[in-house]
């Protein structure tokens, strides 16, 4: 193989867990050390979404969390998943949080996703449109967001980093305005190439 090119062999494949019939996989995320696979499942009908954690080596189910909202009817589905560099925290993008995200400590006891998570609320003007990526050792959250004015009208979008404690925007990397009220689609996915959060 060419230098720097990954080599795939049959021995490097992991067992794929069996997903219940009619359930849909909404998001996948492999832990930084490559040992665990987080899977967000969307159920049929009025069943609750689930977040499952599997062993990459054996395919065995390690942990499972349900979404108990305390409200009747079907719960919103999980949109995106992102691990912290240390592999202890899993960022869960979930519509029920409104303008926020859940930071789940996967070592914490319990099976209720919302009760086991710390919710981070972002500024009211920042409407989350895509994935959230934990950077800087899990201290910051990078995302692309729509920017809305006081009348909830989208006036542009930007790519920024927010603190994982208060949700305050601390770095804005790119800003795009919509001239004359014309809207355009902004980016939906932001990836970080280095664990340090510098690229």
PyMOL commands that set and color helices and strands:
alter all, ss='L'
color gray80, all
select helices_A, chain A and resi 10-12+95-97+136-138+179-181
alter helices_A, ss='H'
color red, helices_A
select strands_A, chain A and resi 24-30+36-42+50-55+61-66+78-83+89-94+100-105+117-121+126-135+140-148+154-163+169-177
alter strands_A, ss='S'
color yellow, strands_A
deselect
rebuild
show_as cartoon
